[in-house]
């Protein structure tokens, strides 16, 4: 027999997986691919990084991250600089245009959620979702 925690975990997995998939599939003006968006967001969250460090964090090959970073750099979304502590290393960071692209992407996703919530949920359901948000965040921090 399932425990209450197992039933909640199962229900959350189904709902969150579908929600994340739908949000990721949202097209925005920037036309970033999923790997480009992921690398850019990781640089934004984690700060400047070498290509090797980024490949390790993204769990992809150095060749794949190099191609992704090349496309991002070609579009002016990332910048390469010499590492001030080791002049032999190159450090990548999000450019102002890259930060704007990420902000636009986040705003588009927030707008998508806003519209879905506005059109399909009662005030009581919105309150329940609002009350659950901090719990879901706390759950994410425990994993």
C-alpha positions in Angstrom: 0.0 0.0 0.0 1.3 3.5 -0.9 2.1 5.9 1.9 0.7 9.4 1.7 4.1 10.7 0.8 4.4 8.2 -2.1 1.0 9.2 -3.4 1.9 12.9 -3.3 5.3 12.3 -4.9 3.7 10.3 -7.7 1.1 13.0 -8.4 3.7 15.8 -8.3 6.0 13.9 -10.7 3.2 13.6 -13.3 2.0 17.2 -12.9 5.4 18.9 -12.7 6.9 16.9 -15.6 4.1 17.9 -17.9 4.2 21.6 -16.7 8.0 21.8 -17.2 7.8 20.1 -20.6 5.1 22.6 -21.8 7.0 25.6 -20.5 10.2 24.5 -22.2 8.4 24.0 -25.4 7.3 27.6 -25.4 8.7 29.4 -28.4 10.0 32.9 -27.9 11.4 35.5 -30.2 15.0 34.6 -29.5 14.7 31.1 -31.1 17.2 29.7 -28.7 17.6 25.9 -28.9 17.2 23.9 -25.7 21.0 23.4 -25.3 21.6 27.1 -26.0 19.0 28.2 -23.5 20.3 25.7 -20.9 24.0 26.8 -21.3 23.1 30.5 -21.3 20.9 30.1 -18.2 23.6 28.1 -16.4 26.2 30.9 -17.1 23.7 33.4 -15.9 23.0 31.5 -12.6 26.5 30.2 -12.0 28.6 33.2 -13.3 31.5 33.2 -15.6 32.9 29.7 -16.5 35.3 27.9 -18.8 33.9 25.8 -21.5 35.2 22.7 -19.8 33.5 23.6 -16.5 30.3 24.4 -18.3 30.3 21.1 -20.2 30.8 19.2 -17.0 27.9 21.0 -15.3 25.7 20.5 -18.3 26.8 16.9 -18.5 27.6 17.1 -22.2 30.8 16.6 -24.3 33.3 19.4 -24.7 32.7 19.3 -28.4 28.9 19.8 -27.9 29.4 22.7 -25.6 31.9 24.3 -27.9 29.4 24.2 -30.8 26.7 25.6 -28.6 28.9 28.4 -27.2 30.1 29.2 -30.7 26.5 29.8 -31.8 25.8 31.9 -28.7 28.9 33.9 -29.2 28.1 34.4 -32.9 24.8 35.9 -31.9 26.5 38.1 -29.3 24.8 36.4 -26.3 28.1 35.3 -24.6 31.4 37.0 -24.2 34.9 35.4 -24.0 37.5 37.0 -21.8 40.9 35.9 -20.5 40.8 34.6 -17.0 42.4 37.3 -14.8 43.9 34.7 -12.5 45.3 32.5 -15.3 46.0 34.3 -18.7 46.0 30.9 -20.5 42.3 30.2 -19.7 39.3 31.7 -21.4 36.2 32.5 -19.3 32.8 32.8 -20.8 30.0 35.0 -19.4 26.6 36.2 -20.4 26.7 39.4 -22.5 24.1 42.2 -22.0 22.3 40.9 -25.1 22.3 37.4 -23.5 20.9 38.7 -20.3 18.2 40.4 -22.2 17.4 37.3 -24.2 17.1 35.3 -20.9 14.9 38.0 -19.4 12.6 38.0 -22.5 12.4 34.2 -22.4 11.5 34.2 -18.7 8.9 37.0 -19.2 7.3 35.0 -22.1 7.0 31.9 -19.9 5.6 33.9 -17.0 3.0 35.4 -19.4 2.1 31.9 -20.6 1.5 30.8 -17.0 -0.4 34.0 -16.2 -2.7 33.5 -19.2 -3.3 29.8 -18.3 -4.1 30.6 -14.7 -6.3 33.5 -15.6 -8.4 31.5 -18.0 -8.8 28.2 -16.3 -8.7 28.5 -12.5 -11.1 29.8 -9.9 -9.9 32.3 -7.2 -9.9 29.5 -4.7 -7.7 27.3 -7.0 -5.3 30.2 -7.5 -5.1 30.6 -3.7 -4.3 26.9 -3.4 -1.6 27.1 -6.0 -0.1 30.2 -4.3 -0.1 28.4 -1.0 1.6 25.3 -2.6 4.4 27.3 -4.3 6.6 27.7 -1.2 6.2 24.1 -0.4 7.2 23.0 -3.9 10.3 25.3 -3.7 11.2 23.8 -0.3 10.8 20.3 -1.8 13.1 21.2 -4.6 15.7 22.4 -2.1 15.6 19.0 -0.3 16.3 17.0 -3.4 
